[in-house]
């Protein structure tokens, strides 16, 4: 049984713990997720089951949409509600116009410093493991882009906003930076991921509602962001045997999903600089 699960993750739950729950439900050892959510965060977590785990890497470049709430006046070491309080600072008198002005100033491309309390590996070591030991090391800035940002509410020194961001964007860091630009400090008190690329949390189920019927086929999911092509049985065998590394043709997508006559996924090809498509990974 192969395919993808769209889960609406609960707060105070590790993404790795969710992997374990799905393994138990489907009685398998092969489960992986797309884009780890922090424990305090909720929302869309996409998981691959069995052979579908081979397709997880193709979600890496997707933009993501979040709804976040910043608690102004209190700074924590992890920049979220799970961290230890580091400092307090008075919150200035803020109008919604001022908040919107500051939010809009973050639109576009910029660089962001990943937090020490993140799952990034540097020199083979996960940052949060160093952070737990009280260590901090130099880490490279990341190129990010904020495509959309919108104020949803402001009351009781809490700003709730929606943002559509590029891959690699840390919402905790964005929240902290927004607070500082408003003349105070702050941390995320809540975070909800509402979209991953073309996929929405409205398509997701709670963990207690997950069953065999929740499993979306690999073809159903991958074909929503790839152009699908099918070939005769001999060509499919040659692709499986690694004999066809390059495909030619003009397609309106950088990703080609090769399927057989029954819509079983066979392989992914990605567009090269010379407008040909190169075999990237077998999915059978």
TITOR-567799 format. One line per 8 residues: their letters; for each residue z, y, x of N, C-alpha, C. Coordinates in steps of 0.02 Angstrom, whole numbers, plus 50000, padded with zeros to 5 digits. Atoms other than C-alpha are relative to their C-alpha. Example, Ala and Ser with C-alpha at 12.3 -4.5 7.8 and 13.67 -1.06 7.14 Angstrom:
AS	50000,49941,50045,50390,49775,50615,50000,50060,50045 | 49997,49941,49958,50357,49947,50684,50037,50055,49961
***
This chain:
XXXXXXXX	50000,49940,50043,50000,50000,50000,50000,50062,50044 | 50008,49942,49957,49936,50157,50086,49989,50063,49957 | 50013,49937,50034,49932,50340,50035,50051,50053,50017 | 49956,49943,49987,50028,50503,50025,50048,50011,49942 | 49950,49980,50049,50186,50555,49935,50011,50075,50006 | 49984,49930,50002,50212,50735,49882,50071,50006,49972 | 49929,49999,50017,50400,50762,49880,50025,50072,49995 | 49965,49936,50005,50502,50911,49821,50069,49988,50031
XXXXXXXX	49939,50015,49963,50639,50901,49953,50059,50040,49975 | 49938,49967,50019,50818,50940,49907,50029,50038,50059 | 49964,49966,49946,50929,51058,50006,50051,49953,50031 | 49949,50038,49963,51051,50990,50135,49979,49928,50013 | 50026,50067,49986,50940,50843,50177,49951,50005,50058 | 50044,50002,49943,50854,50802,50341,49932,49971,49980 | 50067,50028,50014,50666,50774,50335,49996,49928,50024 | 50000,50069,49974,50695,50618,50441,50036,49953,49953
XXXXXXXX	49965,50040,50049,50818,50556,50310,49954,49983,49941 | 50048,50011,50053,50682,50576,50179,49951,49945,50021 | 50044,50053,49975,50567,50469,50288,50033,49932,49987 | 49964,50063,50009,50700,50333,50281,50003,49979,49928 | 49997,50016,50072,50716,50345,50093,49933,49973,49975 | 50066,50022,50021,50528,50326,50070,49985,49930,50029 | 50008,50067,49971,50527,50177,50190,50034,49948,49957 | 49962,50047,50042,50658,50095,50081,49965,49989,49933
XXXXXXXX	50032,50005,50065,50567,50132,49918,49937,49956,50004 | 50063,50037,49994,50402,50060,49982,50004,49939,50046 | 49988,50060,49959,50479,49926,50092,49952,49997,50059 | 50044,49996,49942,50386,49980,50248,50034,50036,50057 | 49972,49965,49942,50423,50042,50423,49955,50058,50022 | 50048,49949,49980,50273,50160,50431,49999,50058,49950 | 49998,49939,50040,50312,50331,50356,50007,50059,50047 | 49994,49938,49961,50288,50504,50430,49988,50059,49955
XXXXXXXX	50008,49941,50043,50294,50680,50362,49961,50056,50035 | 50039,49942,49978,50190,50838,50379,50045,50061,50002 | 49962,49937,49996,50286,50989,50444,50072,49994,49979 | 49929,50008,50014,50473,50965,50457,50028,50062,49964 | 49963,49947,50034,50579,51067,50337,50072,50000,50026 | 49930,49995,49979,50749,51131,50396,50045,49969,49946 | 49956,50033,50049,50896,51041,50313,50015,50043,49938 | 49982,49958,50056,50942,51191,50204,49941,50016,49955
XXXXXXXX	50061,49981,50037,50761,51215,50147,49982,49948,49947 | 50025,50044,50053,50684,51142,49990,49924,50007,49997 | 50071,49991,50013,50507,51116,49931,49956,49945,50024 | 50052,50049,49990,50347,51028,49972,50005,49967,50069 | 50002,50041,49940,50359,50888,50100,49949,49945,49986 | 50053,50050,50009,50202,50781,50116,50013,49943,50049 | 49985,50058,49958,50230,50605,50182,49942,49950,49996 | 50049,50053,49998,50105,50474,50237,50034,49933,50002
XXXXXXXX	49973,50068,50004,50139,50291,50199,49949,49951,50029 | 50041,50051,49968,50070,50149,50306,49938,50032,50033 | 50059,49976,49964,49889,50183,50360,49988,50075,49992 | 50009,49928,50011,49895,50358,50287,50035,50042,50054 | 49967,49963,49946,50011,50407,50432,49950,50021,50053 | 50051,49983,49951,49853,50410,50539,49968,50067,49983 | 50032,49938,50020,49794,50561,50440,50045,50061,50001 | 49951,49945,50002,49951,50668,50459,49979,50058,50045
XXXXXXXX	50018,49947,49953,49884,50764,50609,49949,50049,49972 | 50052,49957,50027,49743,50835,50505,50028,50055,49954 | 49967,49947,50039,49868,50942,50408,50029,50055,50045 | 49964,49957,49954,49931,51030,50565,49980,50074,49996 | 50024,49930,49997,49823,51187,50551,50006,50037,49933 | 49996,49968,50065,49861,51223,50369,50047,50060,49999 | 49954,49946,50015,49935,51389,50314,50053,49973,49952 | 49946,50021,50044,50099,51375,50219,50027,50060,49962
XXXXXXXX	49971,49948,50041,50177,51475,50079,50074,49984,49988 | 49928,50008,50009,50364,51504,50063,50027,50054,49954 | 49958,49950,50032,50488,51592,49952,50067,49998,50036 | 49939,49997,49958,50636,51650,50057,50046,50055,49976 | 49950,49948,50015,50796,51747,50031,50038,50016,50064 | 49963,49977,49941,50874,51851,50170,50066,50030,49976 | 49933,49970,50012,51061,51886,50162,50011,50052,50054 | 49992,49946,49951,51080,52055,50245,50074,50010,50018
XXXXXXXX	49933,49981,49978,51231,52108,50347,50036,49947,50040 | 49968,50053,49963,51275,51940,50425,49948,49963,50042 | 50045,50035,49954,51192,51862,50578,50031,49933,50018 | 49976,50066,49978,51205,51676,50618,49960,49976,50060 | 50033,50022,49939,51160,51582,50776,49935,49962,49987 | 50062,50036,50016,51026,51479,50687,49953,50041,49956 | 50038,49955,50043,50963,51626,50582,49994,49974,49929 | 50000,50025,50068,50998,51526,50424,50072,49987,49978
XXXXXXXX	49934,50008,50030,51143,51482,50310,50041,49944,50033 | 49964,50056,49968,51187,51325,50410,50030,50019,50068 | 49976,49981,49934,51225,51423,50569,50070,50031,49999 | 49935,49968,49992,51386,51497,50637,49991,50076,49999 | 50004,49927,50002,51420,51680,50601,50010,50029,50070 | 49997,49969,49934,51387,51785,50756,50023,50073,49995 | 49983,49929,50005,51404,51964,50695,49990,50024,49929 | 50010,49966,50063,51415,52079,50546,49978,50071,50013
XXXXXXXX	50023,49931,49992,51331,52246,50521,49991,50030,49931 | 50007,49966,50065,51332,52373,50382,49928,50000,49977 | 50068,49998,50029,51184,52367,50265,49987,50070,49975 | 50014,49932,50023,51103,52537,50241,49978,50000,49927 | 50024,49992,50069,51057,52604,50071,49924,49992,49999 | 50071,50017,49997,50887,52525,50042,49968,50005,49931 | 50040,49998,50061,50758,52564,49910,49948,49944,50003 | 50052,50052,50001,50629,52436,49855,49937,50024,50036
XXXXXXXX	50058,49972,49964,50494,52553,49923,50008,49991,50075 | 49988,50008,49928,50575,52548,50095,49994,49927,50020 | 50005,50072,49984,50591,52359,50091,49927,49978,50000 | 50071,50019,50003,50409,52340,50039,49962,50027,50060 | 50032,49970,49941,50357,52458,50178,50012,49958,50062 | 49983,50041,49942,50448,52352,50307,49967,49932,49995 | 50033,50065,50008,50384,52188,50236,49926,50005,50018 | 50072,49992,49987,50204,52252,50242,49985,50012,50074
XXXXXXXX	50011,49987,49929,50227,52302,50424,49993,49935,50040 | 50005,50064,49966,50234,52117,50467,49933,49965,49986 | 50065,50030,50014,50061,52081,50396,49956,50000,50062 | 50047,50004,49944,49930,52024,50520,50025,49955,50056 | 49984,50043,49943,49937,51941,50689,50055,50029,50043 | 49947,49978,49955,50087,51949,50804,50023,49940,50041 | 49971,50054,49960,50190,51847,50926,50073,49991,49978 | 49933,50016,50023,50352,51760,50884,50034,49953,50050
XXXXXXXX	49961,50042,49955,50489,51685,50991,50033,49944,49960 | 49969,50055,50037,50536,51511,50927,50076,49998,50011 | 49928,50003,49992,50723,51490,50896,50021,49940,50042 | 49975,50058,49963,50826,51377,51008,50016,49943,49953 | 49984,50053,50049,50877,51283,50851,49936,49979,49965 | 50062,50025,50028,50703,51212,50827,49983,49933,50031 | 50017,50067,49977,50619,51044,50853,49945,50000,50053 | 50050,49996,49948,50498,51108,50985,50025,49965,50064
XXXXXXXX	49983,50030,49936,50494,51009,51147,49975,50044,50057 | 50019,49965,49939,50492,51101,51313,50022,49957,50059 | 49987,50045,49944,50478,50995,51470,50033,49935,49976 | 49977,50064,50025,50511,50842,51363,50066,50001,49964 | 49935,49996,50033,50674,50906,51288,49995,50041,49936 | 50000,49964,50064,50697,50957,51106,50048,50059,50004 | 49961,49939,49993,50762,51135,51096,50068,49996,49966 | 49936,49999,50036,50896,51105,50965,50053,49958,50035
XXXXXXXX	49952,50040,49963,50977,50973,51076,50033,50042,50055 | 49972,49954,49950,50998,51105,51211,50045,50051,49966 | 49960,49950,50037,51061,51230,51082,50068,49972,49982 | 49936,50030,50018,51195,51108,51027,50048,49996,50059 | 49959,50001,49939,51256,51106,51208,50015,50071,50024 | 49987,49930,49982,51263,51296,51210,49952,50028,50052 | 50048,49978,49949,51110,51312,51323,49943,50037,49967 | 50060,49964,50022,50965,51432,51305,49951,50004,50058
XXXXXXXX	50051,49999,49947,50802,51422,51403,49943,50045,49979 | 50060,49961,50015,50644,51525,51416,49951,49957,49961 | 50051,50036,50038,50511,51476,51290,49943,50048,49985 | 50057,49956,50009,50336,51543,51265,49996,50029,49930 | 50012,49970,50065,50294,51663,51126,49944,49964,49965 | 50052,50032,50040,50189,51593,50984,49958,50052,49964 | 50045,49959,50040,50037,51673,50906,50007,49979,49927 | 49994,50014,50071,50066,51686,50719,49962,50053,49960
XXXXXXXX	50031,49950,50044,49989,51776,50571,50032,49996,49931 | 49975,49994,50068,50063,51836,50407,49943,50025,49958 | 50059,49983,50041,49923,51837,50278,50020,50039,49938 | 49976,49966,50061,50022,51891,50125,50076,50003,50003 | 49927,49995,50005,50199,51954,50098,50015,50045,49940 | 49988,49966,50064,50274,52011,49934,50074,49999,49983 | 49930,49995,50022,50445,52074,49880,50006,49974,49929 | 49988,50028,50067,50508,51974,49731,50063,50029,49968
XXXXXXXX	49938,49976,50028,50685,52041,49713,50044,50028,50055 | 49949,49975,49954,50823,52142,49795,50063,50018,49961 | 49936,49985,50032,51003,52138,49737,50056,49968,50041 | 49941,50024,49964,51176,52113,49811,49986,49986,50073 | 50017,50005,49929,51108,52140,49987,49960,49938,50017 | 50043,50058,49988,50988,51994,49967,49927,50017,49981 | 50071,49989,50010,50799,52010,49985,49966,49933,49989 | 50040,50060,50013,50691,51876,49905,49926,50020,50003
XXXXXXXX	50071,49983,49991,50509,51876,49958,49958,49936,50005 | 50049,50054,49992,50354,51767,49958,49956,50016,50059 | 50043,49988,49942,50249,51745,50115,49952,49941,50009 | 50050,50049,49980,50089,51654,50160,49989,50009,50074 | 49997,49993,49928,50094,51618,50346,49959,49946,50035 | 50038,50048,49960,49998,51529,50483,50045,49945,50025 | 49962,50053,49969,50050,51369,50566,50042,50029,50057 | 49959,49978,49945,50190,51389,50692,50047,50058,49985
XXXXXXXX	49957,49944,50019,50277,51530,50597,50069,49975,49981 | 49931,50017,50018,50466,51516,50590,50025,50052,49951 | 49977,49954,50051,50528,51592,50429,50069,50027,50016 | 49933,49976,49980,50705,51604,50499,49994,50060,50046 | 50011,49944,49954,50641,51716,50638,49972,50060,49963 | 50029,49945,50039,50538,51819,50517,50055,50034,49960 | 49946,49970,50039,50691,51845,50407,50046,50043,50043 | 49957,49962,49954,50796,51900,50556,49966,50064,50022
XXXXXXXX	50037,49941,49977,50660,52019,50616,49995,50052,49944 | 50003,49953,50057,50643,52096,50442,50066,50037,49993 | 49934,49969,50006,50830,52127,50435,50010,50053,50053 | 49991,49952,49945,50830,52212,50605,49957,50062,49989 | 50044,49942,50010,50684,52323,50558,50027,50043,49942 | 49968,49962,50054,50785,52375,50404,50065,50033,50023 | 49942,49968,49972,50925,52431,50519,50065,49961,49994 | 49939,50041,50006,51045,52286,50499,49985,49931,50031
XXXXXXXX	50012,50068,49979,51057,52099,50533,49995,49957,49937 | 50005,50043,50058,51026,51951,50420,49982,49929,50018 | 50019,50069,49991,50995,51767,50398,49971,49973,49934 | 50027,50030,50061,50900,51657,50275,50054,49961,49964 | 49952,50037,50041,51014,51600,50135,49965,49946,49958 | 50038,50053,50032,50876,51499,50053,49927,50004,50022 | 50071,50004,49980,50699,51441,50092,49968,49944,49960 | 50036,50050,50039,50575,51350,49983,49926,50002,50018
XXXXXXXX	50072,50005,49984,50403,51289,50038,49963,49982,49936 | 50035,50009,50063,50285,51306,49892,49929,49975,50008 | 50068,50024,49989,50117,51266,49971,49990,49978,50072 | 50024,50021,49934,50041,51173,50118,49924,49995,49993 | 50072,50000,50009,49856,51216,50131,49983,50002,49926 | 50020,50000,50071,49777,51173,49961,50049,49964,49955 | 49953,50041,50039,49928,51072,49904,50061,50041,49980 | 49945,49961,50029,50067,51142,49792,50059,49956,49984
XXXXXXXX	49939,50036,50018,50246,51093,49760,49999,49980,49926 | 50005,50019,50071,50198,51085,49576,49973,49929,49993 | 50026,50068,50001,50115,50919,49621,50052,49949,50023 | 49951,50042,49967,50275,50850,49696,50051,49972,49951 | 49946,50032,50038,50412,50735,49630,50066,50004,50038 | 49935,50007,49969,50598,50731,49663,50008,49928,50026 | 49993,50065,49969,50656,50585,49769,50020,49946,49949 | 49977,50050,50049,50739,50499,49620,49944,49979,49953
XXXXXXXX	50056,50017,50044,50572,50499,49528,49942,49966,50036 | 50053,50030,49961,50469,50423,49668,49993,49926,49983 | 50015,50070,50013,50386,50256,49626,49930,49986,50026 | 50068,50017,49981,50224,50164,49661,49949,50046,49968 | 50047,49956,50035,50142,50278,49534,49995,50069,50032 | 50000,49934,49967,50185,50430,49643,49952,50001,50060 | 50041,50005,49940,50074,50368,49785,49929,50023,49986 | 50068,49975,50006,49914,50468,49802,49957,49966,50053
XXXXXXXX	50042,50035,49952,49770,50376,49886,49981,50046,50058 | 50021,49961,49941,49719,50430,50061,49935,50037,49985 | 50064,49967,50018,49545,50468,49994,50013,50060,49955 | 49986,49946,50047,49613,50574,49851,50026,50062,50036 | 49968,49943,49965,49715,50683,49971,49954,50030,50052 | 50041,49973,49945,49601,50698,50122,49935,50031,49975 | 50064,49974,50025,49445,50729,50018,50007,50070,49970 | 49990,49932,50027,49524,50890,49952,49991,50054,50053
XXXXXXXX	50014,49949,49949,49500,50975,50120,49947,49977,50050 | 50054,50025,49958,49358,50873,50197,49938,49990,49958 | 50061,50023,50032,49177,50840,50156,49997,49925,50011 | 50003,50073,49994,49159,50654,50120,49927,49978,50006 | 50067,50029,49991,49008,50555,50179,50007,49924,50000 | 49999,50073,50003,48966,50373,50149,49936,49973,50031 | 50057,50031,49968,48849,50256,50242,49994,49928,49977 | 50010,50070,50016,48777,50082,50223,50050,49957,50039
XXXXXXXX	49950,50044,49971,48883,49931,50270,49993,49992,50075 | 50010,50009,49928,48804,49910,50442,50026,50061,50039 | 49976,49939,49966,48839,50091,50490,50076,50004,49999 | 49926,50001,50005,49018,50075,50428,50029,49952,50051 | 49976,50048,49950,49041,49920,50537,49994,50029,50070 | 50010,49970,49934,48969,50013,50687,50052,50054,50014 | 49949,49949,49992,49089,50157,50657,50068,49968,50015 | 49938,50036,49989,49235,50036,50647,50003,49970,50070
XXXXXXXX	50003,50031,49934,49178,49953,50808,49996,50051,50056 | 50002,49947,49950,49171,50122,50897,49932,50012,50030 | 50068,49992,49973,48983,50120,50919,49968,50067,49983 | 50029,49936,50021,48950,50285,50832,50052,50055,50010 | 49951,49948,49982,49046,50426,50915,49980,50068,49974 | 50025,49935,50021,48936,50570,50856,49960,49993,49936 | 50040,49996,50061,48868,50612,50684,49965,50068,49999 | 50037,49938,50005,48734,50742,50655,49988,50017,49927
XXXXXXXX	50013,49977,50068,48698,50846,50502,50032,50067,49988 | 49973,49934,50017,48738,51011,50419,50045,49993,49939 | 49951,50007,50054,48896,51012,50314,50043,50063,49996 | 49959,49939,50008,49002,51156,50243,50073,49989,50016 | 49930,50012,49981,49160,51096,50330,50002,49978,50073 | 49989,50023,49931,49228,51066,50505,50025,49928,50002 | 49972,50067,50003,49299,50900,50447,49956,49955,49956 | 50037,50050,50037,49199,50748,50392,50044,49938,49990
XXXXXXXX	49963,50061,50015,49287,50604,50306,49949,49946,49982 | 50046,50055,50012,49185,50444,50318,50035,49949,49956 | 49973,50049,50047,49214,50325,50172,49947,49946,49988 | 50049,50052,50017,49136,50160,50120,49982,50006,49926 | 50026,49996,50069,49054,50122,49954,50056,49997,49947 | 49943,50005,50046,49226,50089,49875,50049,50058,50009 | 49958,49941,49986,49297,50255,49938,50062,49983,50042 | 49948,50012,49951,49409,50172,50066,49984,50043,50061
XXXXXXXX	50013,49955,49944,49431,50295,50209,49991,49960,50064 | 50017,50036,49938,49358,50240,50375,50017,50041,50062 | 49989,49961,49940,49366,50384,50498,49994,50074,49985 | 50007,49927,50003,49380,50571,50526,49959,50022,50060 | 50040,49969,49948,49250,50668,50624,50011,50075,49996 | 49990,49928,49997,49276,50848,50681,49941,50033,50033 | 50058,49964,49975,49141,50977,50715,50012,50024,50072 | 49997,49978,49931,49105,51014,50898,49965,50067,50008
XXXXXXXX	50032,49934,49987,49040,51173,50980,49925,49998,49993 | 50073,50004,50006,48861,51108,50974,49979,49979,49929 | 50014,50013,50071,48870,51085,50784,49987,49927,49984 | 50000,50071,50016,48884,50898,50793,50072,49979,49982 | 49934,50023,50022,49030,50795,50727,50020,49941,50044 | 49976,50050,49953,49134,50692,50848,50056,49958,49969 | 49948,50046,50024,49238,50539,50804,50068,50022,50026 | 49933,49978,49981,49421,50590,50804,50051,49946,49991
XXXX	49951,50052,50011,49519,50449,50727,49977,49952,49946 | 50011,50050,50051,49497,50287,50634,50057,50000,49950 | 49949,49997,50052,49590,50280,50469,50005,49934,49961 | 50001,50064,50037,49558,50100,50416,50057,49955,50024
***
